[in-house]
Amino acid sequence: MNAVREKNPPAYLVDKLTFNEKVERSLALIENAYREFGDALVVANSLGKDSVAVWHLAKQVNRAIRGFIVTTRFKPKETKEFMNEQIRAYPELRVYKNDEKIPKDLYNTDPDRCCELLKVKPTRWAIEEMGVRCTEGRTSTDYKEVEQRDLGLFKLNPILLWKEREVWQYLALNNVEVNPLYARGYRSLGCAPCTKITTDDNERAGRWVGTSKCGGECGIHTRPLKA
Ligand code: SF4
């Protein structure tokens, strides 16, 4: 994996590579990781458009690649229904959820803590239980295709170079099902109390509107995930 890690791409490739070259690059990254990690390569599937694109790519590499979904009590009903459809279609997807009692309105009073309990904690359970050594997903907080997240845990970001338009292009060309909330105008999906439709250019501007976390991340990509 070191060889792959050292090849983290320069930013200009976002504009230089064609759509097909990006798809080939993404498949090669996943193939390399699967060759190295085998069953310990597991896709973190948030059920958003980026995740379903990564999931579809992974399935092109090997149908057996496993995945996990972290869900919360606050996910919109459409997301829960979409999740159930995905689990029926892909039994190799496991679901993790933290049902412990939390203070009322924690998503307003302390959204970082709320995400820590409802998203980061079950992600740690998934990594532990599924024996994950390499997880795939997309993050906007850094610029690495491969990074060591924690000791013994790599993070692969196979669609790092893709623009939002190219993600939609891939999904349309491959007839990949997406969460029906996109048809209502949402561009980035999360829990119901923390997700709004906006007209802002920033794709994530509708997340945690009115809080210090606005446009940010839930912490899965930034907090330690392994002891
Ligand atoms: S997105 Fe909102 S409701 Fe969901 S875990 Fe984070 S703060 Fe809580």
Residues whose N, C-alpha, C, O or C-beta is under 5 A from the ligand:
A	BS01	SF4	F74 Y107 P111 C114 C115 L118 G190 C191 C194
